[in-house]
Amino acid sequence: MKITKFPQSCLLIETKGKKILVDPGNLKYKEEYFDIWNTVDIILVTHKHSDHCNAEILEKIDKNIKIYSSNEVKNTYATLDINIVKENNIINMEDKITIEVVHAEHGYIPPMKTGGKVIENIGYIIDDNETRVYITSDTICFQNDYKCDILCVPVSDYGVVMGAFEASLLAKETKAKLVIPLHADSPRYPVDFDFVKKMFEQNEVEYEILENDETIEIE
């Protein structure tokens, strides 16, 4: 399995000859991304915020690439052909790859009252029958019993998502062998990576802070 990080919370998961793109947003988008994103097998969007759903680009994507997301995303971006999924659904791909649609709770702050509040938010657990990758979406911490090998989780805090302290505790609960921090590119929500490292190390959690456009291979 290979995981490539793009800005904010966008990830490309490559496994068993399949390419799964998650949350292709508009934050720090670069034109060269299009040729990569336009070759994937499916696209997963967690929620309606534009840093997770670059509607302008997704409208140009090959129409054979299926896009999965919530009813709220479909209603927000009417021009996109969205396949609606909700919590507890399972997307089945070839070669025994499954994608579980799981619960997520987006944080709220007062500036969101003008339309930014997220009502429907979902995460995804991608399982290729060897490795489970849990992509939490923008979420605060909540009680769950999800288990994974790799946890891809926001760490910026500010009331919108969980911070490094909660993320490190969640990693322990999920039994994750590796954590990939996300949601760290917005200038409005700068991340103290020294604190991130301190929390993960204090809780004995293995982590990999990926630069944008960086790829790692998971054995």
Backbone as ProteinMPNN parsed JSONL, in Angstrom:
{"seq_chain_A": "MKITKFPQSCLLIETKGKKILVDPGNLKYKEEYFDIWNTVDIILVTHKHSDHCNAEILEKIDKNIKIYSSNEVKNTYATLDINIVKENNIINMEDKITIEVVHAEHGYIPPMKTGGKVIENIGYIIDDNETRVYITSDTICFQNDYKCDILCVPVSDYGVVMGAFEASLLAKETKAKLVIPLHADSPRYPVDFDFVKKMFEQNEVEYEILENDETIEIE", "coords_chain_A": {"N_chain_A": [[0.839, -1.192, 0.0], [0.455, 2.248, -0.787], [0.624, 5.578, 0.366], [-0.156, 8.841, -0.376], [0.222, 12.197, 0.49], [-1.685, 15.088, 0.027], [-2.398, 18.672, 0.074], [-3.859, 19.895, 3.18], [-6.26, 17.793, 4.079], [-6.215, 15.829, 2.195], [-5.764, 12.677, 0.726], [-4.162, 10.097, -1.135], [-4.76, 6.812, -1.607], [-3.181, 3.931, -2.556], [-3.564, 0.671, -3.535], [-3.365, -2.757, -4.27], [-3.544, -2.334, -7.021], [-5.528, -0.44, -7.228], [-6.766, 2.931, -6.944], [-7.583, 5.23, -4.529], [-8.976, 8.232, -3.791], [-9.163, 10.669, -1.315], [-10.982, 13.342, 0.001], [-10.302, 15.637, -1.841], [-9.432, 18.815, -1.835], [-9.664, 22.482, -2.095], [-7.712, 23.997, -0.914], [-4.523, 25.293, -1.181], [-4.322, 24.089, -3.647], [-2.82, 22.731, -6.596], [-2.185, 22.983, -10.098], [-0.987, 20.742, -11.237], [-1.96, 18.639, -9.819], [-4.299, 17.769, -10.961], [-3.941, 15.909, -13.096], [-3.141, 13.695, -11.694], [-5.252, 13.21, -9.884], [-7.24, 12.684, -11.707], [-6.913, 10.121, -12.537], [-7.74, 8.239, -10.77], [-9.61, 5.539, -9.154], [-11.886, 5.747, -7.491], [-13.48, 8.436, -5.668], [-13.622, 9.788, -2.447], [-15.479, 11.822, -0.334], [-15.618, 13.581, 2.675], [-17.104, 15.662, 3.905], [-18.865, 18.839, 3.467], [-17.214, 21.159, 3.347], [-15.069, 23.338, 1.509], [-12.311, 22.937, 1.603], [-12.124, 20.284, 1.604], [-13.568, 19.441, -0.484], [-13.188, 20.177, -3.605], [-15.074, 21.515, -5.666], [-15.035, 22.773, -8.17], [-12.892, 21.581, -9.514], [-13.586, 18.866, -9.328], [-15.8, 18.776, -10.962], [-14.662, 18.604, -13.437], [-13.462, 16.204, -13.535], [-12.907, 12.9, -14.863], [-15.837, 11.335, -15.914], [-16.275, 8.692, -15.422], [-15.193, 8.132, -13.03], [-16.277, 7.391, -9.894], [-17.845, 9.346, -7.408], [-18.173, 9.472, -3.966], [-20.174, 10.48, -1.261], [-21.875, 12.379, 1.325], [-25.429, 13.112, 1.654], [-25.717, 15.796, 2.243], [-23.457, 16.952, 1.054], [-24.046, 16.423, -1.621], [-26.312, 18.043, -1.906], [-25.178, 20.519, -1.489], [-23.37, 20.846, -3.574], [-24.679, 20.846, -6.32], [-24.084, 20.385, -8.996], [-22.356, 18.289, -9.087], [-21.954, 14.787, -9.596], [-22.912, 12.856, -7.278], [-22.583, 9.886, -5.434], [-24.574, 8.828, -2.969], [-23.749, 8.101, 0.355], [-23.95, 6.813, 3.704], [-23.43, 6.688, 7.271], [-22.375, 3.48, 8.373], [-22.713, 2.229, 5.949], [-21.222, 0.157, 3.386], [-18.762, 0.214, 0.951], [-17.971, -1.745, -1.71], [-15.127, -2.827, -3.382], [-13.107, -4.157, -6.103], [-10.967, -7.079, -5.695], [-11.331, -7.65, -3.021], [-11.325, -5.299, -1.536], [-12.624, -3.17, 0.832], [-14.642, -0.415, 1.866], [-15.529, 1.134, 4.674], [-18.103, 3.185, 5.829], [-18.073, 5.537, 8.289], [-18.856, 6.994, 11.524], [-18.584, 10.523, 12.243], [-17.858, 13.639, 13.837], [-18.124, 16.875, 13.29], [-16.579, 19.755, 14.608], [-17.92, 22.803, 16.059], [-17.87, 26.322, 15.673], [-18.7, 29.763, 16.389], [-18.451, 31.426, 13.909], [-19.383, 29.695, 11.963], [-22.103, 29.816, 11.833], [-23.32, 31.066, 9.728], [-23.748, 29.348, 7.666], [-21.734, 27.513, 7.472], [-21.798, 25.394, 9.218], [-21.497, 21.928, 9.748], [-23.68, 19.378, 9.116], [-23.989, 16.733, 8.232], [-21.498, 14.471, 8.483], [-18.88, 12.299, 7.691], [-16.586, 9.558, 8.156], [-14.04, 7.339, 6.83], [-13.1, 3.918, 6.604], [-10.669, 2.216, 5.087], [-10.072, -0.933, 3.874], [-7.917, -3.308, 2.782], [-7.785, -5.961, 3.113], [-5.456, -6.557, 4.267], [-4.362, -4.3, 5.429], [-5.757, -1.781, 7.462], [-6.974, 1.399, 7.008], [-7.878, 4.213, 8.645], [-9.604, 7.041, 8.067], [-10.455, 9.855, 9.547], [-11.979, 12.138, 8.979], [-12.766, 15.669, 9.415], [-13.037, 15.971, 12.667], [-14.181, 16.144, 16.037], [-13.192, 14.555, 19.115], [-14.775, 11.489, 19.904], [-16.665, 8.844, 21.432], [-15.898, 5.6, 20.371], [-15.499, 2.348, 18.788], [-13.755, 1.772, 16.758], [-11.195, 0.156, 14.874], [-7.87, 0.078, 13.611], [-4.967, -0.02, 11.426], [-3.572, 2.108, 10.446], [-3.945, 5.448, 11.272], [-5.424, 8.329, 10.162], [-5.621, 11.553, 10.94], [-7.014, 14.671, 12.104], [-5.181, 17.399, 13.621], [-5.253, 20.012, 14.408], [-7.007, 21.371, 16.133], [-8.561, 24.146, 17.719], [-11.258, 24.088, 18.263], [-12.628, 23.188, 16.081], [-11.762, 20.728, 15.11], [-10.267, 17.742, 16.523], [-7.341, 17.998, 18.647], [-3.777, 17.443, 19.057], [-3.482, 16.128, 21.529], [-5.954, 14.742, 22.002], [-5.955, 13.269, 19.624], [-3.748, 11.59, 19.942], [-4.593, 9.991, 22.041], [-6.813, 8.789, 20.87], [-5.524, 7.308, 18.931], [-4.295, 5.341, 20.472], [-6.568, 3.988, 21.365], [-7.604, 2.968, 18.995], [-5.743, 1.14, 18.322], [-3.826, 1.757, 16.482], [-0.965, 1.387, 14.435], [0.455, 3.294, 13.21], [0.335, 6.817, 12.896], [-0.898, 9.406, 10.874], [-0.763, 12.755, 10.784], [-3.218, 15.247, 9.971], [-4.935, 18.064, 8.359], [-3.559, 20.567, 8.564], [-2.803, 22.756, 7.089], [-4.093, 25.18, 6.843], [-3.818, 28.676, 7.102], [-5.304, 29.995, 8.97], [-5.532, 28.301, 11.087], [-2.982, 27.541, 12.533], [-0.564, 24.977, 13.225], [1.096, 23.628, 16.01], [3.717, 21.828, 15.704], [5.686, 20.854, 17.365], [4.339, 20.413, 19.719], [2.56, 18.472, 18.812], [4.316, 16.343, 18.246], [5.291, 15.932, 20.843], [2.976, 15.041, 22.226], [2.309, 12.653, 20.861], [4.617, 11.151, 21.251], [4.717, 11.078, 24.021], [2.546, 9.46, 24.545], [3.384, 7.171, 23.412], [3.018, 6.674, 20.652], [3.445, 5.813, 17.328], [4.301, 7.906, 14.63], [4.033, 9.726, 11.502], [4.896, 12.584, 10.01], [3.88, 13.909, 7.189], [5.048, 15.7, 4.357], [3.42, 17.866, 1.996], [2.611, 16.279, -1.053], [4.249, 14.16, -0.571], [5.055, 10.684, -0.456], [4.485, 7.588, 1.168], [5.353, 4.155, 1.705], [3.584, 1.363, 2.804], [4.232, -1.573, 4.412]], "CA_chain_A": [[0.0, 0.0, 0.0], [1.137, 3.539, -0.806], [-0.201, 6.717, 0.771], [0.385, 10.136, -0.761], [-0.492, 13.309, 1.112], [-1.849, 16.366, -0.643], [-2.687, 19.677, 1.104], [-4.917, 19.829, 4.195], [-6.638, 16.44, 4.508], [-6.358, 14.997, 0.999], [-4.877, 11.52, 0.667], [-4.328, 9.107, -2.195], [-4.437, 5.461, -1.149], [-2.978, 3.014, -3.675], [-3.414, -0.69, -3.057], [-3.858, -3.823, -5.149], [-3.828, -1.79, -8.334], [-6.625, 0.524, -7.152], [-6.432, 4.246, -6.407], [-8.703, 5.825, -3.807], [-8.659, 9.606, -3.433], [-10.03, 11.13, -0.233], [-11.045, 14.778, 0.327], [-9.535, 16.557, -2.696], [-9.939, 20.152, -1.549], [-9.131, 23.613, -2.858], [-6.661, 24.692, -0.18], [-3.191, 25.078, -1.74], [-4.422, 23.239, -4.839], [-1.896, 23.023, -7.685], [-2.697, 22.467, -11.37], [-0.44, 19.419, -11.554], [-2.718, 17.601, -9.123], [-5.43, 17.286, -11.759], [-3.585, 14.71, -13.851], [-3.08, 12.584, -10.739], [-6.605, 12.958, -9.384], [-8.098, 12.24, -12.806], [-6.609, 8.721, -12.883], [-8.107, 7.367, -9.653], [-10.773, 4.678, -9.369], [-13.026, 6.38, -6.828], [-13.196, 9.594, -4.823], [-14.419, 9.841, -1.222], [-15.52, 13.15, 0.289], [-16.161, 13.405, 4.026], [-18.103, 16.677, 4.242], [-19.1, 19.87, 2.458], [-16.285, 22.285, 3.325], [-14.322, 23.356, 0.255], [-10.954, 22.413, 1.766], [-12.251, 18.839, 1.448], [-14.303, 19.17, -1.723], [-12.912, 21.19, -4.62], [-16.132, 21.25, -6.635], [-14.642, 23.267, -9.49], [-12.038, 20.563, -10.126], [-14.313, 17.603, -9.425], [-16.693, 18.856, -12.12], [-13.879, 18.31, -14.637], [-12.916, 14.85, -13.415], [-13.472, 11.861, -15.719], [-17.159, 10.959, -15.419], [-16.266, 7.282, -15.025], [-14.724, 8.049, -11.642], [-17.407, 7.593, -8.991], [-17.621, 10.174, -6.223], [-19.05, 9.084, -2.868], [-20.24, 11.409, -0.145], [-23.149, 12.484, 2.036], [-26.529, 13.835, 1.024], [-25.451, 17.222, 2.42], [-22.506, 17.348, 0.017], [-24.793, 16.413, -2.884], [-27.178, 19.222, -1.934], [-24.333, 21.71, -1.524], [-22.743, 20.937, -4.897], [-25.702, 20.213, -7.16], [-23.56, 20.027, -10.311], [-21.539, 17.085, -8.978], [-22.667, 13.509, -9.587], [-22.513, 12.237, -6.013], [-23.216, 8.656, -4.97], [-24.807, 9.109, -1.554], [-23.507, 7.071, 1.355], [-24.138, 7.27, 5.068], [-22.806, 5.868, 8.306], [-22.602, 2.036, 8.389], [-22.671, 1.672, 4.596], [-19.949, -0.421, 2.958], [-18.491, 0.278, -0.482], [-17.165, -2.902, -2.085], [-14.328, -2.71, -4.59], [-12.521, -5.424, -6.525], [-9.834, -7.609, -4.928], [-11.699, -7.697, -1.597], [-11.127, -4.009, -0.872], [-13.88, -2.611, 1.33], [-14.575, 0.92, 2.469], [-16.603, 1.305, 5.652], [-18.475, 4.576, 6.098], [-18.164, 5.563, 9.753], [-19.327, 8.215, 12.182], [-17.665, 11.637, 12.486], [-18.54, 14.791, 14.433], [-17.388, 18.114, 13.019], [-16.718, 20.763, 15.651], [-18.644, 24.031, 15.695], [-17.494, 27.604, 16.248], [-19.711, 30.745, 15.96], [-18.447, 31.873, 12.512], [-20.047, 28.729, 11.086], [-23.559, 29.972, 11.895], [-23.832, 31.637, 8.477], [-23.871, 28.296, 6.655], [-20.598, 26.606, 7.488], [-21.98, 24.272, 10.132], [-21.617, 20.629, 9.081], [-24.721, 18.527, 9.691], [-23.648, 15.348, 7.888], [-20.056, 14.282, 8.402], [-18.559, 10.877, 7.721], [-15.216, 9.122, 7.967], [-13.932, 6.12, 6.034], [-12.061, 2.937, 6.92], [-10.32, 1.475, 3.873], [-9.511, -2.224, 4.278], [-7.537, -4.102, 1.607], [-7.662, -7.331, 3.636], [-4.151, -6.66, 4.919], [-4.151, -3.079, 6.2], [-6.929, -0.936, 7.653], [-6.644, 2.819, 7.098], [-9.028, 4.956, 9.156], [-9.543, 8.472, 7.794], [-11.499, 10.265, 10.485], [-12.603, 13.4, 8.585], [-12.627, 16.732, 10.415], [-13.901, 15.527, 13.752], [-13.753, 16.189, 17.425], [-13.099, 13.21, 19.659], [-16.039, 10.902, 20.352], [-16.509, 7.437, 21.817], [-16.135, 4.612, 19.312], [-14.686, 1.142, 18.927], [-13.1, 1.52, 15.486], [-9.832, -0.349, 14.953], [-7.153, 0.289, 12.357], [-3.509, -0.096, 11.445], [-3.099, 3.467, 10.175], [-4.934, 6.463, 11.628], [-5.203, 9.626, 9.515], [-6.444, 12.286, 11.889], [-6.682, 16.098, 12.247], [-4.484, 17.728, 14.868], [-5.138, 21.467, 14.53], [-7.797, 21.843, 17.28], [-9.319, 25.382, 17.546], [-12.679, 23.816, 18.411], [-13.192, 22.651, 14.838], [-11.394, 19.311, 15.074], [-9.464, 17.385, 17.689], [-5.949, 18.389, 18.641], [-2.799, 16.366, 19.18], [-3.725, 15.365, 22.753], [-7.04, 13.792, 21.756], [-5.57, 12.376, 18.532], [-2.843, 10.569, 20.466], [-5.402, 9.06, 22.832], [-7.605, 8.009, 19.921], [-4.615, 6.352, 18.295], [-4.145, 4.207, 21.397], [-7.829, 3.245, 21.386], [-7.813, 2.269, 17.724], [-4.632, 0.199, 18.163], [-3.09, 2.147, 15.276], [0.481, 1.204, 14.441], [1.033, 4.51, 12.654], [-0.576, 7.954, 12.779], [-0.551, 10.452, 9.918], [-1.5, 13.976, 11.136], [-3.824, 15.972, 8.856], [-5.631, 19.326, 8.637], [-2.525, 21.445, 9.132], [-2.331, 23.693, 6.076], [-4.812, 26.448, 6.844], [-3.144, 29.737, 7.873], [-6.192, 30.407, 10.07], [-5.404, 27.346, 12.182], [-1.609, 27.026, 12.536], [-0.33, 23.808, 14.074], [2.354, 23.555, 16.749], [4.154, 20.453, 15.513], [6.454, 20.42, 18.534], [3.344, 19.863, 20.645], [2.075, 17.233, 18.197], [5.332, 15.318, 18.495], [5.338, 15.673, 22.278], [1.811, 14.25, 22.621], [2.409, 11.301, 20.308], [5.719, 10.448, 21.9], [4.326, 10.857, 25.415], [1.605, 8.338, 24.569], [4.055, 6.056, 22.731], [2.342, 6.472, 19.376], [4.284, 6.023, 16.154], [3.683, 8.869, 13.734], [4.798, 10.18, 10.353], [4.407, 13.878, 9.549], [4.178, 13.943, 5.765], [4.979, 16.946, 3.61], [2.537, 17.766, 0.848], [3.138, 15.564, -2.226], [5.123, 13.082, -0.114], [4.464, 9.34, -0.487], [5.126, 6.543, 1.96], [4.905, 2.795, 1.408], [3.249, 0.588, 3.985], [4.45, -3.014, 4.142]], "C_chain_A": [[0.876, 1.245, 0.0], [0.14, 4.626, -0.413], [0.522, 8.002, 0.391], [-0.454, 11.226, -0.124], [-0.498, 14.527, 0.195], [-2.26, 17.386, 0.419], [-3.932, 19.38, 1.953], [-5.214, 18.386, 4.589], [-6.797, 15.484, 3.338], [-5.303, 13.897, 0.976], [-5.196, 10.677, -0.56], [-3.846, 7.771, -1.659], [-4.331, 4.563, -2.37], [-2.717, 1.618, -3.133], [-4.043, -1.664, -4.041], [-4.292, -3.293, -6.511], [-4.963, -0.78, -8.379], [-6.14, 1.823, -6.515], [-7.679, 4.88, -5.806], [-8.277, 7.204, -3.337], [-9.674, 10.098, -2.404], [-9.868, 12.638, -0.036], [-10.127, 15.67, -0.516], [-10.092, 17.975, -2.581], [-9.262, 21.243, -2.361], [-7.993, 24.342, -2.153], [-5.292, 24.289, -0.726], [-3.2, 24.126, -2.935], [-3.425, 23.704, -5.899], [-2.384, 22.334, -8.957], [-2.2, 21.061, -11.672], [-1.167, 18.29, -10.826], [-3.785, 16.978, -10.019], [-5.099, 15.98, -12.483], [-3.479, 13.481, -12.953], [-4.484, 12.209, -10.292], [-7.516, 12.376, -10.456], [-7.835, 10.799, -13.237], [-7.053, 7.744, -11.798], [-9.327, 6.527, -10.006], [-12.026, 5.246, -8.712], [-12.537, 7.551, -5.978], [-14.159, 9.581, -3.642], [-14.332, 11.24, -0.638], [-16.221, 13.016, 1.638], [-17.255, 14.406, 4.382], [-18.004, 17.866, 3.289], [-18.065, 20.985, 2.375], [-15.339, 22.191, 2.128], [-12.874, 22.894, 0.396], [-10.934, 20.887, 1.73], [-12.937, 18.467, 0.143], [-14.109, 20.335, -2.689], [-13.884, 20.952, -5.776], [-15.739, 21.669, -8.047], [-13.797, 22.233, -10.228], [-12.79, 19.257, -10.304], [-15.314, 17.603, -10.577], [-15.984, 18.456, -13.408], [-13.313, 16.891, -14.643], [-13.63, 13.9, -14.371], [-14.783, 11.347, -15.116], [-17.259, 9.485, -15.043], [-15.773, 7.082, -13.596], [-15.899, 8.354, -10.715], [-16.988, 8.412, -7.774], [-18.643, 9.781, -5.166], [-19.015, 10.139, -1.772], [-21.651, 11.432, 0.433], [-24.2, 13.214, 1.218], [-26.312, 15.347, 1.131], [-24.475, 17.739, 1.366], [-23.2, 17.405, -1.338], [-25.668, 17.66, -3.006], [-26.375, 20.521, -2.037], [-23.743, 21.945, -2.91], [-23.621, 20.192, -5.903], [-25.168, 19.766, -8.514], [-22.706, 18.762, -10.282], [-22.423, 15.841, -8.939], [-22.192, 12.707, -8.375], [-23.305, 10.957, -5.767], [-23.353, 8.771, -3.454], [-24.524, 7.884, -0.696], [-23.745, 7.673, 2.735], [-23.49, 6.279, 6.028], [-23.308, 4.433, 8.262], [-22.724, 1.417, 6.995], [-21.291, 1.087, 4.333], [-19.865, -0.332, 1.436], [-17.551, -0.875, -0.811], [-16.438, -2.633, -3.396], [-13.803, -4.085, -4.977], [-11.377, -5.815, -5.59], [-10.061, -7.516, -3.419], [-11.343, -6.421, -0.84], [-12.493, -3.489, -0.447], [-13.628, -1.246, 1.946], [-15.783, 1.072, 3.381], [-16.852, 2.8, 5.864], [-18.792, 4.672, 7.588], [-18.556, 6.952, 10.266], [-18.201, 9.255, 12.301], [-18.473, 12.813, 13.011], [-17.704, 16.05, 14.238], [-17.634, 19.112, 14.148], [-17.414, 22.011, 15.127], [-18.022, 25.225, 16.41], [-18.448, 28.659, 15.672], [-19.626, 31.232, 14.52], [-19.151, 30.931, 11.544], [-21.56, 28.92, 11.015], [-24.153, 30.526, 10.603], [-23.902, 30.609, 7.349], [-22.749, 27.288, 6.663], [-20.759, 25.393, 8.38], [-22.205, 22.98, 9.348], [-22.645, 19.779, 9.828], [-24.413, 17.054, 9.464], [-22.138, 15.251, 7.67], [-19.761, 12.805, 8.514], [-17.056, 10.662, 7.586], [-15.225, 7.844, 7.151], [-12.84, 5.222, 6.603], [-11.856, 2.086, 5.678], [-9.565, 0.217, 4.289], [-9.201, -3.045, 3.035], [-7.292, -5.559, 1.963], [-6.286, -7.602, 4.228], [-3.921, -5.482, 5.861], [-5.444, -2.279, 6.264], [-6.486, 0.507, 7.873], [-7.912, 3.572, 7.492], [-8.791, 6.442, 8.94], [-10.723, 9.1, 8.51], [-12.408, 11.373, 9.985], [-12.266, 14.464, 9.623], [-13.576, 16.398, 11.554], [-13.296, 15.85, 15.104], [-13.717, 14.758, 17.933], [-14.479, 12.737, 20.131], [-15.808, 9.422, 20.644], [-16.804, 6.527, 20.632], [-15.258, 3.4, 19.562], [-14.013, 0.773, 17.608], [-11.65, 1.07, 15.708], [-9.165, -0.203, 13.593], [-5.668, 0.041, 12.547], [-2.896, 1.292, 11.264], [-4.233, 4.442, 10.466], [-4.539, 7.782, 10.988], [-6.163, 10.603, 10.174], [-6.051, 13.765, 11.952], [-6.032, 16.372, 13.592], [-4.488, 19.223, 15.164], [-5.972, 22.077, 15.644], [-8.603, 23.092, 16.935], [-10.832, 25.157, 17.617], [-13.321, 23.182, 17.208], [-12.956, 21.149, 14.725], [-10.622, 18.987, 16.353], [-8.038, 17.896, 17.527], [-5.056, 17.189, 18.878], [-3.03, 15.509, 20.423], [-4.796, 14.311, 22.52], [-6.658, 12.783, 20.679], [-4.654, 11.261, 19.024], [-3.588, 9.54, 21.306], [-6.257, 8.186, 21.929], [-6.747, 6.949, 19.248], [-4.419, 5.12, 19.171], [-5.395, 3.329, 21.393], [-8.03, 2.421, 20.121], [-6.77, 1.185, 17.476], [-3.794, 0.511, 16.923], [-1.586, 1.936, 15.454], [1.203, 2.454, 13.938], [-0.041, 5.586, 12.565], [-0.023, 8.936, 11.754], [-1.382, 11.687, 10.262], [-1.998, 14.71, 9.883], [-4.348, 17.326, 9.322], [-4.678, 20.353, 9.25], [-2.054, 22.512, 8.161], [-3.037, 25.039, 6.083], [-4.078, 27.495, 7.676], [-4.007, 30.24, 9.028], [-6.019, 29.525, 11.293], [-3.999, 26.746, 12.195], [-1.417, 25.927, 13.569], [1.048, 23.879, 14.709], [2.852, 22.107, 16.671], [5.075, 19.966, 16.621], [5.519, 19.803, 19.562], [2.787, 18.547, 20.112], [3.041, 16.097, 18.491], [5.381, 14.931, 19.967], [4.191, 14.767, 22.711], [1.912, 12.816, 22.116], [3.504, 10.497, 21.003], [5.397, 10.138, 23.362], [3.394, 9.665, 25.545], [2.104, 7.13, 23.783], [3.326, 5.658, 21.449], [3.315, 6.757, 18.238], [3.567, 6.967, 15.192], [4.623, 9.209, 12.59], [4.164, 11.48, 9.879], [4.836, 14.037, 8.091], [4.11, 15.367, 5.227], [3.96, 16.772, 2.492], [3.28, 17.173, -0.339], [4.108, 14.434, -1.843], [4.354, 11.751, -0.072], [5.226, 8.409, 0.443], [4.554, 5.191, 1.548], [4.704, 2.057, 2.711], [3.401, -0.888, 3.653], [3.529, -3.863, 5.012]], "O_chain_A": [[1.897, 1.304, 0.685], [-1.026, 4.597, -0.807], [1.667, 8.224, 0.785], [-1.683, 11.194, -0.184], [0.534, 14.937, -0.337], [-2.455, 17.003, 1.573], [-4.886, 18.732, 1.522], [-4.464, 17.811, 5.378], [-7.44, 14.443, 3.468], [-4.115, 14.147, 1.179], [-6.351, 10.559, -0.968], [-2.679, 7.614, -1.302], [-5.286, 4.445, -3.138], [-1.775, 1.401, -2.371], [-5.124, -1.415, -4.574], [-5.283, -3.748, -7.081], [-5.327, -0.309, -9.457], [-5.241, 1.828, -5.674], [-8.695, 5.045, -6.48], [-7.323, 7.333, -2.57], [-10.883, 9.964, -2.592], [-8.751, 13.142, 0.079], [-9.276, 16.376, 0.025], [-11.122, 18.286, -3.178], [-8.404, 20.973, -3.201], [-7.37, 25.222, -2.746], [-4.939, 23.11, -0.737], [-2.211, 23.444, -3.203], [-3.209, 24.901, -6.082], [-2.931, 21.233, -8.901], [-2.911, 20.272, -12.294], [-1.009, 17.121, -11.176], [-4.135, 15.808, -9.861], [-5.904, 15.049, -12.477], [-3.702, 12.358, -13.403], [-4.862, 11.038, -10.316], [-8.461, 11.652, -10.143], [-8.451, 10.306, -14.182], [-6.775, 6.548, -11.892], [-9.993, 6.764, -11.014], [-13.105, 5.228, -9.306], [-11.363, 7.645, -5.621], [-15.363, 9.387, -3.813], [-13.24, 11.781, -0.467], [-17.288, 12.41, 1.732], [-18.216, 14.063, 5.07], [-17.148, 17.887, 2.405], [-18.054, 21.708, 1.379], [-14.868, 21.109, 1.778], [-12.263, 22.496, -0.596], [-9.873, 20.269, 1.813], [-12.893, 17.313, -0.283], [-14.792, 21.354, -2.591], [-13.552, 20.269, -6.745], [-16.077, 20.986, -9.014], [-13.968, 22.033, -11.431], [-12.644, 18.601, -11.336], [-15.642, 16.543, -11.111], [-16.627, 18.018, -14.363], [-12.755, 16.44, -15.644], [-14.815, 14.071, -14.655], [-14.827, 10.97, -13.946], [-18.232, 9.074, -14.409], [-15.918, 6.002, -13.023], [-16.451, 9.454, -10.751], [-15.924, 8.197, -7.194], [-19.843, 9.759, -5.438], [-17.948, 10.63, -1.405], [-22.501, 10.617, 0.076], [-23.89, 13.853, 0.213], [-26.677, 16.094, 0.223], [-24.648, 18.841, 0.846], [-22.97, 18.329, -2.118], [-25.756, 18.261, -4.077], [-26.847, 21.504, -2.609], [-23.627, 23.082, -3.366], [-23.333, 19.056, -6.28], [-25.735, 18.861, -9.127], [-22.368, 18.219, -11.334], [-23.495, 15.84, -8.334], [-21.202, 11.979, -8.442], [-24.531, 10.939, -5.876], [-22.351, 8.806, -2.74], [-24.996, 6.783, -0.979], [-23.74, 8.892, 2.904], [-23.067, 5.189, 5.642], [-24.507, 4.188, 8.131], [-22.829, 0.196, 6.876], [-20.312, 1.469, 4.973], [-20.78, -0.749, 0.726], [-16.459, -0.969, -0.251], [-17.053, -2.259, -4.394], [-14.027, -5.065, -4.266], [-10.887, -5.004, -4.805], [-9.123, -7.33, -2.644], [-11.089, -6.461, 0.364], [-13.408, -3.382, -1.264], [-12.552, -0.966, 2.473], [-16.921, 1.131, 2.915], [-15.915, 3.574, 6.056], [-19.673, 3.974, 8.088], [-18.576, 7.932, 9.522], [-17.029, 8.908, 12.442], [-19.645, 12.966, 12.668], [-16.708, 16.264, 14.928], [-18.77, 19.291, 14.589], [-17.489, 22.243, 13.921], [-17.691, 25.154, 17.593], [-18.961, 28.47, 14.569], [-20.681, 31.445, 13.923], [-19.481, 31.326, 10.426], [-22.23, 28.258, 10.223], [-25.367, 30.459, 10.405], [-24.099, 30.979, 6.192], [-22.803, 26.3, 5.93], [-19.955, 24.463, 8.317], [-22.999, 22.94, 8.409], [-22.494, 19.502, 11.017], [-24.551, 16.23, 10.369], [-21.587, 15.886, 6.771], [-20.342, 12.123, 9.358], [-16.348, 11.47, 6.986], [-16.289, 7.321, 6.816], [-11.79, 5.7, 7.031], [-12.741, 1.336, 5.266], [-8.544, 0.293, 4.972], [-10.115, -3.437, 2.309], [-6.666, -6.298, 1.204], [-5.982, -8.722, 4.637], [-3.36, -5.639, 6.945], [-6.14, -2.116, 5.261], [-5.727, 0.805, 8.796], [-8.9, 3.565, 6.758], [-7.897, 7.034, 9.545], [-11.871, 8.895, 8.116], [-13.508, 11.54, 10.51], [-11.563, 14.19, 10.596], [-14.792, 16.53, 11.411], [-12.079, 15.833, 15.29], [-14.171, 13.844, 17.244], [-15.249, 13.517, 20.692], [-14.851, 8.828, 20.146], [-17.833, 6.666, 19.971], [-14.387, 3.415, 20.432], [-13.731, -0.4, 17.362], [-10.974, 1.549, 16.619], [-9.811, -0.341, 12.554], [-5.177, -0.089, 13.668], [-1.856, 1.612, 11.84], [-5.346, 4.279, 9.966], [-3.45, 8.298, 11.238], [-7.376, 10.502, 9.994], [-4.865, 14.083, 11.862], [-6.29, 15.678, 14.576], [-3.796, 19.666, 16.082], [-5.686, 23.196, 16.072], [-9.287, 23.088, 15.911], [-11.601, 25.957, 17.085], [-14.444, 22.687, 17.293], [-13.834, 20.398, 14.3], [-10.36, 19.873, 17.166], [-7.588, 18.188, 16.419], [-5.524, 16.051, 18.897], [-2.803, 14.299, 20.389], [-4.586, 13.131, 22.8], [-6.98, 11.6, 20.783], [-4.766, 10.119, 18.577], [-3.255, 8.355, 21.284], [-6.416, 6.991, 22.18], [-7.198, 5.826, 19.023], [-4.381, 3.995, 18.674], [-5.308, 2.101, 21.413], [-8.56, 1.311, 20.17], [-6.893, 0.404, 16.533], [-3.129, -0.372, 16.38], [-1.017, 2.267, 16.494], [2.39, 2.652, 14.196], [-1.184, 5.307, 12.205], [1.166, 9.258, 11.762], [-2.595, 11.676, 10.054], [-1.297, 14.787, 8.874], [-4.234, 17.693, 10.492], [-4.95, 20.928, 10.304], [-1.006, 23.119, 8.381], [-2.607, 25.957, 5.384], [-3.746, 27.238, 8.833], [-3.49, 30.848, 9.965], [-6.321, 29.943, 12.411], [-3.836, 25.562, 11.898], [-2.023, 25.943, 14.641], [2.041, 24.155, 14.037], [2.455, 21.265, 17.477], [5.227, 18.757, 16.794], [5.851, 18.803, 20.199], [2.567, 17.61, 20.88], [2.635, 15.021, 18.929], [5.497, 13.753, 20.304], [4.402, 13.827, 23.477], [1.632, 11.873, 22.855], [3.332, 9.316, 21.303], [5.755, 9.079, 23.877], [3.442, 8.94, 26.538], [1.354, 6.19, 23.521], [3.057, 4.483, 21.198], [3.935, 7.82, 18.194], [2.364, 6.837, 14.97], [5.835, 9.014, 12.679], [3.029, 11.485, 9.401], [6.009, 14.271, 7.8], [3.226, 16.141, 5.596], [3.67, 15.646, 2.087], [4.432, 17.519, -0.6], [4.719, 13.825, -2.72], [3.18, 11.701, 0.292], [6.455, 8.438, 0.499], [3.412, 5.099, 1.097], [5.542, 2.115, 3.61], [2.773, -1.391, 2.721], [3.561, -5.09, 4.931]]}, "name": "protein", "num_of_chains": 1, "seq": "MKITKFPQSCLLIETKGKKILVDPGNLKYKEEYFDIWNTVDIILVTHKHSDHCNAEILEKIDKNIKIYSSNEVKNTYATLDINIVKENNIINMEDKITIEVVHAEHGYIPPMKTGGKVIENIGYIIDDNETRVYITSDTICFQNDYKCDILCVPVSDYGVVMGAFEASLLAKETKAKLVIPLHADSPRYPVDFDFVKKMFEQNEVEYEILENDETIEIE"}
